[in-house]
């Protein structure tokens, strides 16, 4: 078992993030010492934490992460990731269109 500080270093999640994830029931410690309130995590927690790191990197909201962790199978996760990929590509296209509009506007000013 890993105390929160050690687990934070292992996962790249801050202690504050881990406490928040526990509060919203996204990633709860496997054990909390009643006397000193120290939180402990295990290897299964590590796997969930790594998944959460990836989901945040993939631009998932907290609500989406909760849905994946609590309600979805791996097959559904694959489908959700494909949908997220399409949405991100659309956002890139929209951003590129805005950049082109800015360039056009700047050329008019010259």
N, CA, C and O atoms as CSV, one atom per row, in Angstrom:
chain,resi,resn,atom,element,x,y,z
A,1,UNK,N,N,0.842,-1.181,0.000
A,1,UNK,CA,C,0.000,0.000,0.000
A,1,UNK,C,C,0.886,1.242,0.000
A,1,UNK,O,O,2.003,1.242,0.515
A,2,UNK,N,N,0.346,2.288,-0.593
A,2,UNK,CA,C,1.108,3.522,-0.762
A,2,UNK,C,C,0.380,4.672,-0.075
A,2,UNK,O,O,-0.826,4.850,-0.242
A,3,UNK,N,N,1.133,5.447,0.699
A,3,UNK,CA,C,0.558,6.658,1.276
A,3,UNK,C,C,0.370,7.678,0.181
A,3,UNK,O,O,0.970,7.571,-0.888
A,4,UNK,N,N,-0.464,8.670,0.444
A,4,UNK,CA,C,-0.872,9.610,-0.592
A,4,UNK,C,C,0.311,10.329,-1.235
A,4,UNK,O,O,0.303,10.552,-2.445
A,5,UNK,N,N,1.324,10.694,-0.458
A,5,UNK,CA,C,2.485,11.380,-1.018
A,5,UNK,C,C,3.237,10.516,-2.015
A,5,UNK,O,O,3.597,10.966,-3.103
A,6,UNK,N,N,3.466,9.283,-1.633
A,6,UNK,CA,C,4.152,8.342,-2.516
A,6,UNK,C,C,3.304,8.055,-3.752
A,6,UNK,O,O,3.819,7.992,-4.868
A,7,UNK,N,N,2.002,7.884,-3.542
A,7,UNK,CA,C,1.095,7.604,-4.651
A,7,UNK,C,C,1.034,8.793,-5.606
A,7,UNK,O,O,0.945,8.617,-6.821
A,8,UNK,N,N,1.082,9.988,-5.059
A,8,UNK,CA,C,1.101,11.205,-5.869
A,8,UNK,C,C,2.321,11.221,-6.783
A,8,UNK,O,O,2.209,11.515,-7.973
A,9,UNK,N,N,3.473,10.908,-6.229
A,9,UNK,CA,C,4.699,10.870,-7.033
A,9,UNK,C,C,4.635,9.788,-8.104
A,9,UNK,O,O,5.109,9.992,-9.222
A,10,UNK,N,N,4.053,8.643,-7.771
A,10,UNK,CA,C,3.969,7.534,-8.723
A,10,UNK,C,C,3.062,7.868,-9.912
A,10,UNK,O,O,3.342,7.481,-11.046
A,11,UNK,N,N,1.985,8.584,-9.637
A,11,UNK,CA,C,0.961,8.801,-10.662
A,11,UNK,C,C,1.074,10.133,-11.380
A,11,UNK,O,O,0.548,10.294,-12.482
A,12,UNK,N,N,1.760,11.092,-10.762
A,12,UNK,CA,C,1.810,12.428,-11.340
A,12,UNK,C,C,0.605,13.276,-10.973
A,12,UNK,O,O,0.482,14.410,-11.435
A,13,UNK,N,N,-0.284,12.741,-10.151
A,13,UNK,CA,C,-1.436,13.503,-9.667
A,13,UNK,C,C,-1.049,14.159,-8.344
A,13,UNK,O,O,-0.428,13.522,-7.493
A,14,UNK,N,N,-1.410,15.414,-8.172
A,14,UNK,CA,C,-1.075,16.085,-6.919
A,14,UNK,C,C,-1.896,15.499,-5.774
A,14,UNK,O,O,-2.926,14.861,-5.989
A,15,UNK,N,N,-1.419,15.729,-4.563
A,15,UNK,CA,C,-2.174,15.277,-3.395
A,15,UNK,C,C,-3.543,15.950,-3.357
A,15,UNK,O,O,-4.540,15.329,-2.988
A,16,UNK,N,N,-3.581,17.218,-3.742
A,16,UNK,CA,C,-4.851,17.941,-3.761
A,16,UNK,C,C,-5.818,17.312,-4.759
A,16,UNK,O,O,-7.009,17.177,-4.479
A,17,UNK,N,N,-5.296,16.926,-5.932
A,17,UNK,CA,C,-6.136,16.272,-6.939
A,17,UNK,C,C,-6.638,14.938,-6.418
A,17,UNK,O,O,-7.810,14.606,-6.595
A,18,UNK,N,N,-5.769,14.171,-5.779
A,18,UNK,CA,C,-6.184,12.885,-5.219
A,18,UNK,C,C,-7.266,13.069,-4.158
A,18,UNK,O,O,-8.221,12.294,-4.102
A,19,UNK,N,N,-7.120,14.084,-3.326
A,19,UNK,CA,C,-8.150,14.344,-2.310
A,19,UNK,C,C,-9.468,14.739,-2.973
A,19,UNK,O,O,-10.540,14.307,-2.549
A,20,UNK,N,N,-9.377,15.562,-4.014
A,20,UNK,CA,C,-10.582,15.959,-4.748
A,20,UNK,C,C,-11.232,14.749,-5.410
A,20,UNK,O,O,-12.448,14.576,-5.326
A,21,UNK,N,N,-10.439,13.920,-6.061
A,21,UNK,CA,C,-10.978,12.714,-6.703
A,21,UNK,C,C,-11.649,11.803,-5.675
A,21,UNK,O,O,-12.666,11.177,-5.974
A,22,UNK,N,N,-11.089,11.727,-4.470
A,22,UNK,CA,C,-11.713,10.923,-3.413
A,22,UNK,C,C,-13.041,11.550,-2.990
A,22,UNK,O,O,-14.030,10.848,-2.779
A,23,UNK,N,N,-13.052,12.864,-2.870
A,23,UNK,CA,C,-14.259,13.583,-2.450
A,23,UNK,C,C,-15.410,13.369,-3.432
A,23,UNK,O,O,-16.557,13.215,-3.013
A,24,UNK,N,N,-15.116,13.359,-4.732
A,24,UNK,CA,C,-16.174,13.190,-5.736
A,24,UNK,C,C,-16.363,11.724,-6.129
A,24,UNK,O,O,-17.124,11.407,-7.044
A,25,UNK,N,N,-15.667,10.847,-5.430
A,25,UNK,CA,C,-15.758,9.395,-5.629
A,25,UNK,C,C,-15.297,8.952,-7.018
A,25,UNK,O,O,-15.847,8.022,-7.607
A,26,UNK,N,N,-14.292,9.628,-7.512
A,26,UNK,CA,C,-13.684,9.238,-8.779
A,26,UNK,C,C,-12.574,8.220,-8.528
A,26,UNK,O,O,-12.467,7.222,-9.240
A,27,UNK,N,N,-11.760,8.472,-7.526
A,27,UNK,CA,C,-10.692,7.550,-7.128
A,27,UNK,C,C,-10.548,7.653,-5.613
A,27,UNK,O,O,-9.988,8.617,-5.091
A,28,UNK,N,N,-11.050,6.665,-4.937
A,28,UNK,CA,C,-11.002,6.694,-3.482
A,28,UNK,C,C,-9.862,5.828,-2.972
A,28,UNK,O,O,-9.542,4.802,-3.572
A,29,UNK,N,N,-9.247,6.235,-1.866
A,29,UNK,CA,C,-8.216,5.384,-1.274
A,29,UNK,C,C,-8.837,4.059,-0.845
A,29,UNK,O,O,-10.025,3.989,-0.531
A,30,UNK,N,N,-8.024,3.022,-0.835
A,30,UNK,CA,C,-8.537,1.720,-0.401
A,30,UNK,C,C,-8.665,1.658,1.117
A,30,UNK,O,O,-9.401,0.836,1.663
A,31,UNK,N,N,-7.929,2.550,1.787
A,31,UNK,CA,C,-7.970,2.555,3.245
A,31,UNK,C,C,-7.627,3.947,3.739
A,31,UNK,O,O,-6.726,4.597,3.208
A,32,UNK,N,N,-8.347,4.406,4.757
A,32,UNK,CA,C,-8.019,5.656,5.443
A,32,UNK,C,C,-7.834,5.315,6.912
A,32,UNK,O,O,-8.742,4.807,7.570
A,33,UNK,N,N,-6.640,5.605,7.410
A,33,UNK,CA,C,-6.314,5.334,8.813
A,33,UNK,C,C,-7.204,6.211,9.698
A,33,UNK,O,O,-7.136,7.436,9.607
A,34,UNK,N,N,-8.032,5.612,10.547
A,34,UNK,CA,C,-8.970,6.401,11.359
A,34,UNK,C,C,-8.290,7.391,12.311
A,34,UNK,O,O,-8.814,8.477,12.558
A,35,UNK,N,N,-7.135,7.018,12.838
A,35,UNK,CA,C,-6.477,7.877,13.833
A,35,UNK,C,C,-5.893,9.141,13.231
A,35,UNK,O,O,-6.047,10.225,13.793
A,36,UNK,N,N,-5.223,9.012,12.090
A,36,UNK,CA,C,-4.520,10.171,11.532
A,36,UNK,C,C,-5.049,10.603,10.169
A,36,UNK,O,O,-4.549,11.563,9.583
A,37,UNK,N,N,-6.055,9.900,9.666
A,37,UNK,CA,C,-6.703,10.218,8.383
A,37,UNK,C,C,-5.775,10.052,7.182
A,37,UNK,O,O,-6.058,10.590,6.111
A,38,UNK,N,N,-4.676,9.322,7.340
A,38,UNK,CA,C,-3.799,9.061,6.196
A,38,UNK,C,C,-4.526,8.179,5.190
A,38,UNK,O,O,-5.190,7.208,5.553
A,39,UNK,N,N,-4.385,8.537,3.920
A,39,UNK,CA,C,-5.004,7.770,2.838
A,39,UNK,C,C,-3.987,6.807,2.246
A,39,UNK,O,O,-2.814,7.142,2.077
A,40,UNK,N,N,-4.458,5.604,1.935
A,40,UNK,CA,C,-3.598,4.583,1.343
A,40,UNK,C,C,-4.217,4.068,0.050
A,40,UNK,O,O,-5.429,3.886,-0.056
A,41,UNK,N,N,-3.352,3.840,-0.922
A,41,UNK,CA,C,-3.763,3.358,-2.237
A,41,UNK,C,C,-3.022,2.060,-2.546
A,41,UNK,O,O,-1.968,1.787,-1.971
A,42,UNK,N,N,-3.580,1.262,-3.461
A,42,UNK,CA,C,-2.938,0.000,-3.833
A,42,UNK,C,C,-2.649,-0.032,-5.337
A,42,UNK,O,O,-2.819,0.970,-6.031
A,43,UNK,N,N,-2.216,-1.180,-5.825
A,43,UNK,CA,C,-1.863,-1.300,-7.245
A,43,UNK,C,C,-3.067,-1.124,-8.163
A,43,UNK,O,O,-2.932,-0.569,-9.253
A,44,UNK,N,N,-4.240,-1.585,-7.742
A,44,UNK,CA,C,-5.439,-1.353,-8.548
A,44,UNK,C,C,-5.746,0.135,-8.640
A,44,UNK,O,O,-6.156,0.628,-9.691
A,45,UNK,N,N,-5.546,0.847,-7.537
A,45,UNK,CA,C,-5.729,2.297,-7.539
A,45,UNK,C,C,-4.785,2.949,-8.540
A,45,UNK,O,O,-5.139,3.915,-9.215
A,46,UNK,N,N,-3.577,2.402,-8.621
A,46,UNK,CA,C,-2.589,2.942,-9.556
A,46,UNK,C,C,-3.094,2.827,-10.992
A,46,UNK,O,O,-2.956,3.766,-11.776
A,47,UNK,N,N,-3.676,1.686,-11.337
A,47,UNK,CA,C,-4.188,1.500,-12.700
A,47,UNK,C,C,-5.310,2.487,-13.005
A,47,UNK,O,O,-5.363,3.056,-14.095
A,48,UNK,N,N,-6.197,2.687,-12.051
A,48,UNK,CA,C,-7.285,3.653,-12.246
A,48,UNK,C,C,-6.711,5.062,-12.368
A,48,UNK,O,O,-7.150,5.840,-13.215
A,49,UNK,N,N,-5.741,5.388,-11.535
A,49,UNK,CA,C,-5.122,6.716,-11.586
A,49,UNK,C,C,-4.470,6.965,-12.939
A,49,UNK,O,O,-4.596,8.057,-13.491
A,50,UNK,N,N,-3.780,5.975,-13.477
A,50,UNK,CA,C,-3.147,6.132,-14.797
A,50,UNK,C,C,-4.206,6.354,-15.866
A,50,UNK,O,O,-4.018,7.171,-16.768
A,51,UNK,N,N,-5.321,5.629,-15.771
A,51,UNK,CA,C,-6.419,5.841,-16.710
A,51,UNK,C,C,-6.932,7.270,-16.607
A,51,UNK,O,O,-7.181,7.915,-17.625
A,52,UNK,N,N,-7.090,7.764,-15.395
A,52,UNK,CA,C,-7.581,9.128,-15.199
A,52,UNK,C,C,-6.616,10.159,-15.769
A,52,UNK,O,O,-7.042,11.159,-16.347
A,53,UNK,N,N,-5.330,9.922,-15.610
A,53,UNK,CA,C,-4.332,10.833,-16.190
A,53,UNK,C,C,-4.509,10.895,-17.701
A,53,UNK,O,O,-4.487,11.977,-18.288
A,54,UNK,N,N,-4.682,9.747,-18.325
A,54,UNK,CA,C,-4.891,9.720,-19.775
A,54,UNK,C,C,-6.201,10.401,-20.158
A,54,UNK,O,O,-6.240,11.167,-21.121
A,55,UNK,N,N,-7.256,10.135,-19.426
A,55,UNK,CA,C,-8.546,10.740,-19.764
A,55,UNK,C,C,-8.480,12.259,-19.677
A,55,UNK,O,O,-9.042,12.948,-20.528
A,56,UNK,N,N,-7.806,12.791,-18.665
A,56,UNK,CA,C,-7.645,14.255,-18.562
A,56,UNK,C,C,-6.832,14.772,-19.746
A,56,UNK,O,O,-7.152,15.809,-20.326
A,57,UNK,N,N,-5.795,14.048,-20.089
A,57,UNK,CA,C,-4.974,14.446,-21.233
A,57,UNK,C,C,-5.790,14.412,-22.525
A,57,UNK,O,O,-5.544,15.197,-23.441
A,58,UNK,N,N,-6.759,13.500,-22.592
A,58,UNK,CA,C,-7.623,13.380,-23.762
A,58,UNK,C,C,-8.790,14.356,-23.702
A,58,UNK,O,O,-9.731,14.250,-24.488
A,59,UNK,N,N,-8.734,15.307,-22.772
A,59,UNK,CA,C,-9.711,16.390,-22.665
A,59,UNK,C,C,-11.071,15.925,-22.152
A,59,UNK,O,O,-12.094,16.511,-22.505
A,60,UNK,N,N,-11.095,14.888,-21.330
A,60,UNK,CA,C,-12.343,14.450,-20.723
A,60,UNK,C,C,-12.686,15.367,-19.555
A,60,UNK,O,O,-11.803,15.775,-18.801
A,61,UNK,N,N,-13.941,15.685,-19.409
A,61,UNK,CA,C,-14.401,16.447,-18.251
A,61,UNK,C,C,-14.473,15.510,-17.040
A,61,UNK,O,O,-14.389,14.289,-17.176
A,62,UNK,N,N,-14.628,16.097,-15.878
A,62,UNK,CA,C,-14.787,15.292,-14.667
A,62,UNK,C,C,-16.018,14.396,-14.800
A,62,UNK,O,O,-15.972,13.221,-14.438
A,63,UNK,N,N,-17.109,14.943,-15.313
A,63,UNK,CA,C,-18.335,14.150,-15.486
A,63,UNK,C,C,-18.096,12.964,-16.407
A,63,UNK,O,O,-18.553,11.854,-16.131
A,64,UNK,N,N,-17.379,13.197,-17.502
A,64,UNK,CA,C,-17.073,12.103,-18.429
A,64,UNK,C,C,-16.188,11.056,-17.764
A,64,UNK,O,O,-16.367,9.856,-17.971
A,65,UNK,N,N,-15.234,11.520,-16.966
A,65,UNK,CA,C,-14.353,10.585,-16.270
A,65,UNK,C,C,-15.138,9.739,-15.271
A,65,UNK,O,O,-14.912,8.534,-15.158
A,66,UNK,N,N,-16.055,10.369,-14.553
A,66,UNK,CA,C,-16.902,9.625,-13.618
A,66,UNK,C,C,-17.707,8.561,-14.353
A,66,UNK,O,O,-17.839,7.430,-13.884
A,67,UNK,N,N,-18.238,8.935,-15.497
A,67,UNK,CA,C,-19.035,8.005,-16.285
A,67,UNK,C,C,-18.189,6.811,-16.716
A,67,UNK,O,O,-18.630,5.665,-16.622
A,68,UNK,N,N,-16.983,7.079,-17.185
A,68,UNK,CA,C,-16.103,6.002,-17.643
A,68,UNK,C,C,-15.742,5.077,-16.488
A,68,UNK,O,O,-15.820,3.855,-16.619
A,69,UNK,N,N,-15.352,5.651,-15.372
A,69,UNK,CA,C,-14.879,4.844,-14.243
A,69,UNK,C,C,-16.007,4.029,-13.607
A,69,UNK,O,O,-15.797,2.887,-13.199
A,70,UNK,N,N,-17.192,4.612,-13.525
A,70,UNK,CA,C,-18.269,3.949,-12.790
A,70,UNK,C,C,-19.269,3.192,-13.650
A,70,UNK,O,O,-19.848,2.205,-13.196
A,71,UNK,N,N,-19.480,3.635,-14.879
A,71,UNK,CA,C,-20.620,3.116,-15.635
A,71,UNK,C,C,-20.282,2.419,-16.938
A,71,UNK,O,O,-21.177,1.865,-17.575
A,72,UNK,N,N,-19.053,2.424,-17.350
A,72,UNK,CA,C,-18.765,1.970,-18.703
A,72,UNK,C,C,-17.840,0.768,-18.736
A,72,UNK,O,O,-17.011,0.565,-17.849
A,73,UNK,N,N,-18.008,-0.028,-19.792
A,73,UNK,CA,C,-17.107,-1.144,-20.048
A,73,UNK,C,C,-15.964,-0.656,-20.932
A,73,UNK,O,O,-15.988,0.478,-21.410
A,74,UNK,N,N,-14.975,-1.498,-21.149
A,74,UNK,CA,C,-13.858,-1.122,-22.020
A,74,UNK,C,C,-14.318,-0.928,-23.462
A,74,UNK,O,O,-13.792,-0.066,-24.165
A,75,UNK,N,N,-15.291,-1.717,-23.909
A,75,UNK,CA,C,-15.821,-1.525,-25.261
A,75,UNK,C,C,-16.462,-0.154,-25.399
A,75,UNK,O,O,-16.286,0.525,-26.411
A,76,UNK,N,N,-17.206,0.247,-24.378
A,76,UNK,CA,C,-17.828,1.571,-24.410
A,76,UNK,C,C,-16.768,2.666,-24.343
A,76,UNK,O,O,-16.914,3.710,-24.979
A,77,UNK,N,N,-15.713,2.437,-23.585
A,77,UNK,CA,C,-14.630,3.413,-23.514
A,77,UNK,C,C,-14.015,3.609,-24.887
A,77,UNK,O,O,-13.709,4.738,-25.273
A,78,UNK,N,N,-13.831,2.535,-25.624
A,78,UNK,CA,C,-13.279,2.646,-26.977
A,78,UNK,C,C,-14.179,3.521,-27.849
A,78,UNK,O,O,-13.685,4.359,-28.603
A,79,UNK,N,N,-15.471,3.336,-27.752
A,79,UNK,CA,C,-16.416,4.131,-28.540
A,79,UNK,C,C,-16.383,5.597,-28.112
A,79,UNK,O,O,-16.418,6.495,-28.953
A,80,UNK,N,N,-16.315,5.834,-26.813
A,80,UNK,CA,C,-16.237,7.202,-26.294
A,80,UNK,C,C,-14.960,7.878,-26.781
A,80,UNK,O,O,-14.986,9.050,-27.157
A,81,UNK,N,N,-13.844,7.151,-26.778
A,81,UNK,CA,C,-12.578,7.718,-27.255
A,81,UNK,C,C,-12.655,8.067,-28.733
A,81,UNK,O,O,-12.115,9.091,-29.152
A,82,UNK,N,N,-13.309,7.243,-29.521
A,82,UNK,CA,C,-13.470,7.545,-30.946
A,82,UNK,C,C,-14.298,8.814,-31.130
A,82,UNK,O,O,-13.976,9.652,-31.972
A,83,UNK,N,N,-15.360,8.955,-30.345
A,83,UNK,CA,C,-16.183,10.165,-30.413
A,83,UNK,C,C,-15.380,11.389,-29.986
A,83,UNK,O,O,-15.489,12.451,-30.598
A,84,UNK,N,N,-14.581,11.241,-28.945
A,84,UNK,CA,C,-13.747,12.351,-28.464
A,84,UNK,C,C,-12.755,12.766,-29.541
A,84,UNK,O,O,-12.495,13.955,-29.728
A,85,UNK,N,N,-12.203,11.786,-30.249
A,85,UNK,CA,C,-11.243,12.064,-31.319
A,85,UNK,C,C,-11.898,12.885,-32.428
A,85,UNK,O,O,-11.306,13.843,-32.926
A,86,UNK,N,N,-13.102,12.517,-32.811
A,86,UNK,CA,C,-13.831,13.267,-33.841
A,86,UNK,C,C,-14.080,14.698,-33.363
A,86,UNK,O,O,-13.893,15.649,-34.122
A,87,UNK,N,N,-14.498,14.849,-32.113
A,87,UNK,CA,C,-14.766,16.179,-31.567
A,87,UNK,C,C,-13.499,17.028,-31.529
A,87,UNK,O,O,-13.546,18.221,-31.831
A,88,UNK,N,N,-12.375,16.432,-31.165
A,88,UNK,CA,C,-11.111,17.173,-31.127
A,88,UNK,C,C,-10.678,17.593,-32.529
A,88,UNK,O,O,-10.177,18.701,-32.720
A,89,UNK,N,N,-10.867,16.715,-33.503
A,89,UNK,CA,C,-10.529,17.079,-34.886
A,89,UNK,C,C,-11.392,18.247,-35.358
A,89,UNK,O,O,-10.907,19.134,-36.060
A,90,UNK,N,N,-12.658,18.248,-34.978
A,90,UNK,CA,C,-13.541,19.353,-35.353
A,90,UNK,C,C,-13.081,20.647,-34.690
A,90,UNK,O,O,-13.096,21.709,-35.312
A,91,UNK,N,N,-12.673,20.556,-33.426
A,91,UNK,CA,C,-12.185,21.747,-32.732
A,91,UNK,C,C,-10.931,22.292,-33.413
A,91,UNK,O,O,-10.761,23.506,-33.528
A,92,UNK,N,N,-10.053,21.394,-33.863
A,92,UNK,CA,C,-8.850,21.821,-34.591
A,92,UNK,C,C,-9.248,22.533,-35.875
A,92,UNK,O,O,-8.707,23.594,-36.188
A,93,UNK,N,N,-10.184,21.966,-36.617
A,93,UNK,CA,C,-10.634,22.582,-37.868
A,93,UNK,C,C,-11.253,23.950,-37.595
A,93,UNK,O,O,-10.995,24.902,-38.331
A,94,UNK,N,N,-12.064,24.056,-36.549
A,94,UNK,CA,C,-12.675,25.338,-36.198
A,94,UNK,C,C,-11.611,26.365,-35.826
A,94,UNK,O,O,-11.702,27.528,-36.219
A,95,UNK,N,N,-10.613,25.940,-35.076
A,95,UNK,CA,C,-9.534,26.844,-34.674
A,95,UNK,C,C,-8.725,27.299,-35.883
A,95,UNK,O,O,-8.364,28.472,-35.981
A,96,UNK,N,N,-8.441,26.383,-36.798
A,96,UNK,CA,C,-7.714,26.759,-38.016
A,96,UNK,C,C,-8.513,27.750,-38.848
A,96,UNK,O,O,-7.930,28.654,-39.447
A,97,UNK,N,N,-9.825,27.603,-38.899
A,97,UNK,CA,C,-10.670,28.550,-39.635
A,97,UNK,C,C,-10.609,29.931,-38.994
A,97,UNK,O,O,-10.565,30.938,-39.701
A,98,UNK,N,N,-10.607,29.990,-37.678
A,98,UNK,CA,C,-10.502,31.274,-36.980
A,98,UNK,C,C,-9.154,31.920,-37.263
A,98,UNK,O,O,-9.080,33.130,-37.479
A,99,UNK,N,N,-8.092,31.127,-37.264
A,99,UNK,CA,C,-6.754,31.655,-37.559
A,99,UNK,C,C,-6.726,32.246,-38.962
A,99,UNK,O,O,-6.142,33.308,-39.177
A,100,UNK,N,N,-7.348,31.569,-39.912
A,100,UNK,CA,C,-7.396,32.094,-41.285
A,100,UNK,C,C,-8.177,33.403,-41.335
A,100,UNK,O,O,-7.793,34.319,-42.063
A,101,UNK,N,N,-9.253,33.506,-40.582
A,101,UNK,CA,C,-10.019,34.752,-40.529
A,101,UNK,C,C,-9.178,35.877,-39.936
A,101,UNK,O,O,-9.225,37.009,-40.418
A,102,UNK,N,N,-8.419,35.574,-38.906
A,102,UNK,CA,C,-7.538,36.581,-38.301
A,102,UNK,C,C,-6.502,37.034,-39.318
A,102,UNK,O,O,-6.250,38.231,-39.456
A,103,UNK,N,N,-5.897,36.084,-40.034
A,103,UNK,CA,C,-4.912,36.438,-41.059
A,103,UNK,C,C,-5.529,37.339,-42.116
A,103,UNK,O,O,-4.912,38.321,-42.531
A,104,UNK,N,N,-6.737,37.016,-42.556
A,104,UNK,CA,C,-7.427,37.834,-43.559
A,104,UNK,C,C,-7.680,39.230,-43.017
A,104,UNK,O,O,-7.474,40.219,-43.720
A,105,UNK,N,N,-8.119,39.314,-41.785
A,105,UNK,CA,C,-8.374,40.609,-41.165
A,105,UNK,C,C,-7.091,41.429,-41.071
A,105,UNK,O,O,-7.092,42.626,-41.359
A,106,UNK,N,N,-5.999,40.784,-40.668
A,106,UNK,CA,C,-4.726,41.494,-40.546
A,106,UNK,C,C,-4.231,41.982,-41.900
A,106,UNK,O,O,-3.639,43.058,-41.989
A,107,UNK,N,N,-4.463,41.213,-42.945
A,107,UNK,CA,C,-4.057,41.630,-44.290
A,107,UNK,C,C,-4.857,42.841,-44.744
A,107,UNK,O,O,-4.322,43.697,-45.449
A,108,UNK,N,N,-6.119,42.934,-44.359
A,108,UNK,CA,C,-6.951,44.083,-44.730
A,108,UNK,C,C,-6.452,45.345,-44.051
A,108,UNK,O,O,-6.587,46.438,-44.601
A,109,UNK,N,N,-5.883,45.212,-42.873
A,109,UNK,CA,C,-5.409,46.355,-42.107
A,109,UNK,C,C,-4.119,46.933,-42.673
A,109,UNK,O,O,-3.786,48.085,-42.399
A,110,UNK,N,N,-3.395,46.151,-43.456
A,110,UNK,CA,C,-2.088,46.611,-43.943
A,110,UNK,C,C,-2.206,47.526,-45.110
A,110,UNK,O,O,-1.195,47.996,-45.631
